[in-house]
Amino acid sequence: MVALRKRGAAPTDVRRVRRDHLLFLAFIAPNFLLLGVFSYWPLLYQAYLSLTRWDMISPTKTFVGLNNYRFMFSEPGFHRVLLNTGYFTGAVLVGSLLLGLALAMLLDQRLHGRNIVRGIVFAPFVLSGAAVALVWAYIFDPVYGLMRVVLGWFGVGSPDWLVSTTWAMPAVIIVYLWKNAGYSAIIYLAGLQNIPTELYDAAKVDGATGWQRFRHITLPQLSPTTFFIAVTTIIFSIQAFDIIAVMTEGGPVNATTTLIWYLYQQGFRAFRAGLAAAAGMVLFILMLVITLIQVFIVQRRVHYS
Amino acid sequence: MGQITRRKFISLSGSALGILALAACGSGSGGTSGTSGTSGGNAGGTGGAATARATQSAGPAAQAGQKQVTFWSSWGGKNGEALTKLVTDFNAAQKEVFIDNQYQGTYDETAQKLAAAIAARQVPDMVSLSEVTWNKFSINKTLQPLDDLLKKSSVDPTDYVESLIAEGTRQGKIWWVPFARSTPLFYYNRTLFKEAGLPDRAPKTWDELRTWGLELQKLNKPDLKAYAFTNAKNFNAWHFQGNVWQWGGNYSDKNLEIKIDQPPAVAAGEWLRKFVHEDKLGYMAPDQSLDFSNGLCAMTQQSTGSLGSILATAKFDIGTGMLPEQQKFGCPTGGAGLALLAAAPDDRKQAAIEFIKFLNKPENVAFWSKQTGYMPATKSAREAPEMQQQFTANPNYKVAVDQLPKTQPQDTARLFVPNGDQTIGTGLERILVNNESTETVFKAVAEQLKRDAQDVKDQVKDLGLS
């Protein structure tokens, strides 16, 4: 981001202030217009839709007040949907951070063919989610799947991943992590390379062990990176749709129905636009709250050098 | 870099804005790119960008002076190739009408896109809708009654198999003509049956199926189960509709009164639960076709529409039969028919009927049926030499056709209740996977169906289903 230089406006220089304002407008206008058309307007419209009953085909939308919200929260399976969303997002968050950091530390070593390995690690991130999910559905096949072979090496039998209500969610999480770990790894790698080597040299002179250097230099120095990855991972994963849609369609027995799949099911399967919009609002409020918490609490403890 | 003056900057950002706005509009219409084809038509009078986008469909474009009909269809793979052949043949055979066949994904996806297209007032002319999805558009009065159009093109609706055309007839008018209609069919692995010393036929009742399952268990094959059910994603509520009828029950009645929590339906579910969890003879397969073709289950139930691909992939001898009975026989119809949109221009509606007339020619019905396994929907096609030949060459096709007169349209709970199919299907998963008591599960399912039925109850009453 380019920070605008703050200029002390002399009282005589009104033209200059006006010019600054114009420049400011010119800078934000394109973004603001796009956000307005593609983010804020749909959000307002969604808020309105969530107060109506509409089947997406009939020309009339009936105003029903808060009935959609009442209906949704009284639905027996809805707390399960929220729990699933938390389960998925939480596991993906922790997994992405740990896996990303571990991969980044490996990729940071001076090894032969390191650039190729970096490319390979990042590659799944740019693949299409639907294609990835389709391939993994075969890998998870309890009879023919690769996973059965791999688990067999450790003498473990393969669960019936996508049919079991216990294992379907871990399966989806594994796929999502496999696809997205490269992203956090690359960001972490950039973070690692920004840490000044003098810090490590100084620590070594003072006799710090490898673990101490990691604990007291690497981790604190990476905290802005961690913060960034945490925010983006939560925002991406709470909206993760493609892998669930292709692998499980929210099943079995709603074991992988997250808020976004619930929204899709209500909106585009049952054609209940109002209910889907209400679910969308819940999703929006959830993300807003998470982001605010992150900004106000976590950011204070983040260490920017 | 030269210095950027204020004027230069503002004019630059202005033009950047313009480009962004254009790009935005572009992506907006991209979402309905399929639809813009309809506004293109033979006149080609719409905006350049829109028409350019519309010609994404493969094959030659419409000639000047032709009536272009936009047809949204739902068949990919082997079945899609068969449809493409029919469309290409039709376009080559005459000069007045050009059918622009646009594949839209699954039945559900086609319905989703159609709903969006109706909201955007950019509808296709003709669309394939499933036995479930067409109801949504029927109760919203967006479909075109076809009687007069059929008469004008001298298409005889009485040539359709009665039970099938009756399903698309409401309030005395035809709205939806059968095209890719299917029913569940019973499949068994003849090689395994022989090995287990079982007779070479499908079991007559579920109880017989169970005894045979025990025989198959004695083969001691670790990865083999006797019978595969499927999951909600793969329409287990459609297959289980047959079971409920066979046990003398119903999902619901014509007025959308829910009956799935009553004793007969519960008994059908309990039978399944015991068969899976106590006898360990059955299981839930995400794709029973795949498991069956790979010899993981000895028996299963799957659409006749999968017959072609199962026969093509399996490396053993396949037998088919009618569904097992219990107290009586019961088998639902399924699959898709064709409908026209009321909002489409009149001349294109008539042109679309010409294509339907072409599809109804006995040789074309026979070709479509042979390629896909869907039912021959007309009586004339069944008598056609191509079909007769097919029956002798592969008796499995004959079974499906023989079963057809005994089938009936499904209960309203699955056809009309929003998400009814998935509500019932998820309930079945609870029985098949979690081993929950059927009574508890179906009570919960009934409650949800009753609540969700409120959305459409008045509309369904308006239809006056008989």
Boltz contact constraints between the chains, C-beta under 6 A:
constraints:
  - contact:
      token1: [A, 26]
      token2: [B, 10]
      max_distance: 6.0
  - contact:
      token1: [A, 26]
      token2: [B, 13]
      max_distance: 6.0
  - contact:
      token1: [A, 30]
      token2: [B, 17]
      max_distance: 6.0
  - contact:
      token1: [A, 30]
      token2: [B, 20]
      max_distance: 6.0
  - contact:
      token1: [A, 56]
      token2: [B, 115]
      max_distance: 6.0
  - contact:
      token1: [A, 57]
      token2: [B, 115]
      max_distance: 6.0
  - contact:
      token1: [A, 57]
      token2: [B, 118]
      max_distance: 6.0
  - contact:
      token1: [A, 57]
      token2: [B, 140]
      max_distance: 6.0
  - contact:
      token1: [A, 58]
      token2: [B, 140]
      max_distance: 6.0
  - contact:
      token1: [A, 143]
      token2: [B, 223]
      max_distance: 6.0
  - contact:
      token1: [A, 162]
      token2: [B, 286]
      max_distance: 6.0
  - contact:
      token1: [A, 163]
      token2: [B, 284]
      max_distance: 6.0
  - contact:
      token1: [A, 165]
      token2: [B, 433]
      max_distance: 6.0
  - contact:
      token1: [A, 249]
      token2: [B, 233]
      max_distance: 6.0
  - contact:
      token1: [A, 251]
      token2: [B, 231]
      max_distance: 6.0
  - contact:
      token1: [A, 251]
      token2: [B, 232]
      max_distance: 6.0
  - contact:
      token1: [A, 251]
      token2: [B, 233]
      max_distance: 6.0
  - contact:
      token1: [A, 252]
      token2: [B, 429]
      max_distance: 6.0
  - contact:
      token1: [A, 252]
      token2: [B, 433]
      max_distance: 6.0
  - contact:
      token1: [A, 253]
      token2: [B, 426]
      max_distance: 6.0
  - contact:
      token1: [A, 253]
      token2: [B, 429]
      max_distance: 6.0
  - contact:
      token1: [A, 253]
      token2: [B, 430]
      max_distance: 6.0
  - contact:
      token1: [A, 268]
      token2: [B, 112]
      max_distance: 6.0
  - contact:
      token1: [A, 269]
      token2: [B, 419]
      max_distance: 6.0
  - contact:
      token1: [A, 270]
      token2: [B, 418]
      max_distance: 6.0
  - contact:
      token1: [A, 270]
      token2: [B, 419]
      max_distance: 6.0
  - contact:
      token1: [A, 272]
      token2: [B, 418]
      max_distance: 6.0
